[in-house]
Amino acid sequence: MSDSTLEGSAFSRFMASGNGRLARIALGVTLMAVGLVFVGGAAGLGLATFGLVPIAAGVFNLCPVAPIWGGHLIGARYCPARSGKPKD
């Protein structure tokens, strides 16, 4: 497959999109809130700490589990390159 074509499944492309990245960030924030507010103690702190993983994955557009099934760690491999300027 050439570098100009998109790779991955529809789910992979969604997760690498802006909405997918926001979903991962929201999941991380939810895990942190549940851990700190509802669970508490060492388990809650552990859950809150684990919530940093999907937040970082969304912010940096990474998918830490994709290599397990042969995907790419870097989400940009599933999306067309974005530039700051619209094409004329």
Rosetta silent file (secondary structure, phi, psi, omega in degrees, C-alpha in Angstrom):
SEQUENCE: MSDSTLEGSAFSRFMASGNGRLARIALGVTLMAVGLVFVGGAAGLGLATFGLVPIAAGVFNLCPVAPIWGGHLIGARYCPARSGKPKD
SCORE:     score description
SCORE:     0.000 S_00000001
   1 L     0.000  133.804 -177.473    0.000    0.000    0.000 S_00000001
   2 L   -78.562  164.183 -177.827    1.446    3.392   -0.913 S_00000001
   3 L   -67.198  -19.105 -177.297    1.936    6.188    1.591 S_00000001
   4 L   -83.307  -11.961  179.884   -0.800    8.275   -0.067 S_00000001
   5 L   -94.870  154.728  178.511   -3.551    5.759    0.713 S_00000001
   6 L   -82.251  145.379 -179.967   -5.313    5.403    4.018 S_00000001
   7 L  -116.325  163.748  172.371   -4.702    2.302    6.061 S_00000001
   8 L    90.419  171.677 -179.384   -6.676    0.489    8.729 S_00000001
   9 L   -79.695  171.779  176.969  -10.282   -0.250    9.438 S_00000001
  10 H   -59.723  -38.191  178.444  -13.070    2.300    9.727 S_00000001
  11 H   -63.577  -43.014  178.888  -12.740    2.052   13.513 S_00000001
  12 H   -61.819  -43.099  179.778   -8.999    2.775   13.323 S_00000001
  13 H   -66.856  -38.047  176.579   -9.595    5.782   11.118 S_00000001
  14 H   -62.521  -46.782 -177.445  -12.320    7.060   13.472 S_00000001
  15 H   -64.390  -26.370  177.570  -10.084    6.708   16.521 S_00000001
  16 H   -85.859  -10.688  179.311   -7.338    8.661   14.722 S_00000001
  17 L   -76.786  173.229  178.362   -9.792   11.416   13.747 S_00000001
  18 H   -59.437  -42.889  179.380  -10.468   14.487   15.837 S_00000001
  19 H   -67.263  -37.467  177.338  -13.648   12.977   17.301 S_00000001
  20 H   -66.518  -39.449  177.589  -11.863    9.732   18.149 S_00000001
  21 H   -64.118  -42.383  176.906   -9.072   11.617   19.851 S_00000001
  22 H   -63.065  -37.096  178.160  -11.652   13.569   21.886 S_00000001
  23 H   -63.324  -40.701  177.992  -13.344   10.284   22.810 S_00000001
  24 H   -66.241  -39.576  178.090  -10.055    8.900   24.157 S_00000001
  25 H   -65.013  -43.640  178.899   -9.436   12.061   26.147 S_00000001
  26 H   -62.780  -39.236  176.870  -12.983   11.941   27.548 S_00000001
  27 H   -61.361  -44.356  179.384  -12.503    8.289   28.508 S_00000001
  28 H   -62.269  -43.634  178.592   -9.301    9.167   30.364 S_00000001
  29 H   -63.972  -40.093  178.079  -10.938   12.037   32.226 S_00000001
  30 H   -62.875  -45.206  178.393  -13.860    9.754   33.135 S_00000001
  31 H   -60.390  -41.569  179.684  -11.518    7.051   34.454 S_00000001
  32 H   -64.695  -44.846 -179.251   -9.678    9.616   36.550 S_00000001
  33 H   -64.045  -45.190  179.083  -12.896   11.060   37.972 S_00000001
  34 H   -61.816  -44.059 -179.613  -14.352    7.642   38.789 S_00000001
  35 H   -62.055  -43.888 -176.147  -11.110    6.568   40.409 S_00000001
  36 H   -80.544  -36.255 -174.650  -10.760    9.656   42.552 S_00000001
  37 H   -90.814  -45.329 -171.747  -14.421   10.325   43.409 S_00000001
  38 H   -98.278  -37.771 -175.464  -16.134    6.932   43.546 S_00000001
  39 H   -86.196  -54.541  178.785  -13.479    4.273   44.117 S_00000001
  40 L    69.447  176.227  178.736  -10.971    6.056   46.330 S_00000001
  41 H    64.571 -161.228 -177.936   -7.994    4.546   48.127 S_00000001
  42 H   -66.093  -38.154  179.541   -5.141    2.835   46.355 S_00000001
  43 H   -65.592  -41.130  178.031   -7.419    1.262   43.732 S_00000001
  44 H   -65.350  -39.767  177.220   -8.935    4.626   42.894 S_00000001
  45 H   -65.439  -39.016  176.209   -5.523    6.212   42.626 S_00000001
  46 H   -63.458  -43.025  178.630   -4.435    3.385   40.341 S_00000001
  47 H   -64.907  -41.736  178.224   -7.504    3.848   38.147 S_00000001
  48 H   -63.779  -39.519  177.999   -6.917    7.603   38.020 S_00000001
  49 H   -65.564  -41.801  177.914   -3.292    7.047   37.059 S_00000001
  50 H   -62.502  -29.772  177.947   -4.336    4.590   34.340 S_00000001
  51 L   -60.600  -20.130  177.104   -6.670    7.316   33.013 S_00000001
  52 H   -67.873  -24.750 -178.275   -3.567    9.194   31.909 S_00000001
  53 H   -64.261  -53.638  179.196   -2.942    6.565   29.206 S_00000001
  54 H   -67.693  -28.266  176.355   -6.004    7.338   27.027 S_00000001
  55 H   -64.563  -49.018  178.893   -5.510   11.077   27.635 S_00000001
  56 H   -62.990  -39.383  179.152   -1.932   10.887   26.374 S_00000001
  57 H   -62.210  -40.327  178.058   -3.013    8.638   23.493 S_00000001
  58 H   -70.250  -43.556 -178.766   -5.609   11.196   22.416 S_00000001
  59 H   -64.036  -44.809 -176.095   -3.347   14.203   22.815 S_00000001
  60 H   -95.023    4.590  179.619   -0.430   12.642   20.934 S_00000001
  61 L    54.215   53.337  177.995   -2.647   10.650   18.482 S_00000001
  62 E  -115.888  154.848  173.649   -1.212    7.292   19.500 S_00000001
  63 L  -129.380   95.563 -174.708   -2.819    3.884   19.766 S_00000001
  64 L   -63.394  -21.242 -177.804   -0.821    1.793   22.227 S_00000001
  65 L   -97.378  -11.623 -176.987   -2.757   -1.413   21.487 S_00000001
  66 H   -58.435  -39.464  179.639   -2.773   -1.239   17.662 S_00000001
  67 H   -59.992  -21.618  178.807    0.583   -3.050   17.230 S_00000001
  68 H   -61.376  -39.373 -179.704   -0.990   -6.104   18.894 S_00000001
  69 H  -105.020   19.799  174.572   -3.199   -6.667   15.849 S_00000001
  70 L    89.453    9.590  178.313   -0.691   -5.397   13.290 S_00000001
  71 L   -85.146 -173.207 -178.347   -1.750   -1.748   13.257 S_00000001
  72 L  -102.681  140.960  176.820    0.351    1.340   13.627 S_00000001
  73 L   -65.014  -35.250 -175.644    1.188    3.009   16.914 S_00000001
  74 E   -92.045  120.305 -176.029    0.927    6.425   15.292 S_00000001
  75 H   -65.192  -23.835 -179.474   -2.638    7.436   14.475 S_00000001
  76 H   -62.286  -19.299  177.479   -1.599    9.724   11.620 S_00000001
  77 H   -66.341  -17.240 -178.211   -1.035    6.586    9.520 S_00000001
  78 H  -100.486   -7.181 -175.703   -4.824    6.225    9.366 S_00000001
  79 L  -122.847  150.522  174.939   -5.650    9.836    8.445 S_00000001
  80 L   -64.607  152.336  179.371   -4.745   12.049    5.518 S_00000001
  81 L   -62.363  137.891  179.039   -2.016   14.573    6.278 S_00000001
  82 L  -107.269  135.052  174.966   -3.404   17.794    7.654 S_00000001
  83 L  -116.708  160.886 -178.680   -1.887   21.119    6.816 S_00000001
  84 L   -70.920  -20.552 -176.029   -2.580   24.460    8.419 S_00000001
  85 L  -111.999  137.540  174.719   -3.717   25.981    5.134 S_00000001
  86 L   -71.555  146.907  179.340   -6.714   24.931    3.034 S_00000001
  87 L   -79.089  141.054  178.593   -5.855   23.969   -0.546 S_00000001
  88 L   -88.758    0.000    0.000   -7.054   26.339   -3.287 S_00000001
